[in-house]
Amino acid sequence: MYSKKEFSIIFLTLNYIIMSKGPVTASVINIDTAGGFHSIKVKDVISGKEDLVILPSSADIQTLKKDDIVTYYRADEQEITSMEQTDEERVVLLFSRKGEGNASQSSKVFWIAKGEKLPALEKVLEQNELPRVIVILLSLSAYYGKREDFAKEALNILRMSQDPEAIDALFSVSSETLSDLLGENFSTVSVQIADSLINLALADGDLEHPRKRELRQILMLATLHGETRKKIYDFISEYERE
């Protein structure tokens, strides 16, 4: 069993499971592009409740039209207490479906919140290589080591978005939908690595010369996928930061 401290680390690492609000699947009633942003009035296909989806003017939704079925996620930064549109209610992920009901999903319209660029991640993207903290994870974990190609695709996810809430929302979609949206070269591993790097960057972690506490956080993922805690703890205890 995990200790209380270990469980807390795992919980913080996996908090994406419960953070995003959605999915909401709705029919498009009207699209208004006035005012420097897109206002999409929709109707929930289950509850019949109408809602307003606000996207920046830069969002490419040219192919979206009335009566299309869309699925979207909102950020869950705090409890919503007002019907008024606020930053906390922002949409972070939107994509369209081909039709109603159980019809297959389509990537003909796909928008994800970009978020603010994080300097540490921008440096990683400039180098176009996985940072050392992830290389260590791949070397110690048989699970991740066999999925290095998927891990590398995390960099392309970070090019699309460095928004923690948007990445949380990606965890909520099925693996099939994820492939439809991002491409066959992506998987949940890609999202997981991107999410881990965002969390480390937000915590001012050193991605190339990680400290022991940062290794402890990232290497918990290895124990969740079968590596023994002794192997991980032995590595961390003997690790010397460059």
C-alpha positions, 0 to 999 in steps of 0.5 A, spaced: 500 500 500 502 507 498 503 511 504 499 517 505 505 522 502 505 517 496 498 517 495 498 525 495 503 525 490 499 520 486 493 524 487 496 531 485 499 527 479 493 524 476 488 530 478 486 531 471 481 525 472 476 530 475 478 537 473 475 538 467 467 540 466 464 536 460 463 533 456 457 537 453 454 534 447 450 540 444 446 542 437 448 548 434 443 553 434 446 560 432 453 562 430 455 570 431 462 572 430 461 580 432 464 583 437 471 580 436 470 573 438 465 567 436 459 566 440 456 559 439 449 558 441 448 551 443 442 546 446 444 540 450 442 534 446 440 530 453 437 536 457 435 541 452 438 546 456 441 552 452 448 554 453 453 560 450 460 557 448 465 563 447 471 562 443 476 567 441 476 570 434 482 566 432 479 559 433 478 556 426 470 554 426 469 556 418 466 549 417 462 549 423 454 551 421 447 551 424 445 544 427 452 541 427 453 537 433 459 539 438 462 536 444 466 541 448 469 542 455 469 547 460 475 549 465 473 547 472 477 553 476 472 554 481 465 553 482 460 557 478 455 561 482 453 566 476 449 565 469 454 570 467 460 568 462 466 569 466 473 567 465 472 561 469 467 558 465 471 558 459 471 553 454 478 549 453 476 544 448 471 543 442 470 538 437 464 537 432 461 530 431 458 528 424 451 527 427 447 526 432 446 520 437 452 515 437 454 517 430 462 517 430 466 523 432 469 527 427 475 532 427 473 537 422 472 542 427 477 542 433 479 547 437 483 547 444 485 553 448 493 555 447 494 557 454 500 562 456 506 559 453 511 557 459 518 559 458 521 552 460 517 549 455 518 553 450 526 552 451 524 544 450 520 546 444 526 549 441 530 544 442 525 539 439 527 533 444 524 530 450 527 533 456 532 529 461 526 528 466 522 524 461 528 521 458 529 518 465 522 516 466 523 512 459 529 509 461 526 506 468 520 504 466 518 498 461 511 501 460 514 508 458 520 505 454 516 501 449 512 508 448 518 513 446 514 515 440 508 516 443 512 520 448 515 524 443 509 526 440 507 530 447 512 536 444 507 537 439 501 537 444 505 542 447 505 546 441 498 546 440 496 548 448 500 549 454 493 550 458 493 545 464 485 545 463 485 544 456 490 538 457 485 535 463 480 535 458 484 531 453 484 526 458 477 525 458 476 523 451 476 516 449 483 513 446 479 513 439 477 520 439 484 522 441 486 519 435 481 522 431 482 529 433 490 529 434 492 523 429 494 516 430 501 518 432 498 520 439 495 516 445 494 517 452 501 517 453 502 523 449 497 527 453 500 524 460 507 526 458 505 533 456 501 534 462 507 532 467 511 537 463 506 542 464 505 541 471 513 541 472 514 547 469 508 551 473 512 548 479 518 552 477 521 545 476 528 544 472 526 539 466 534 538 464 537 537 471 531 535 475 531 535 483 530 529 487 523 531 489 521 532 481 524 525 480 519 523 485 513 526 482 515 524 475 517 517 477 511 515 481 508 514 474 513 508 473 510 505 479 503 506 477 505 502 470 508 496 474 515 498 476 517 496 483 517 502 488 524 499 491 527 500 484 525 507 483 526 509 490 533 506 490 535 510 483 532 517 487 536 516 493 543 514 489 541 520 484 546 526 484 544 532 480 548 535 475 
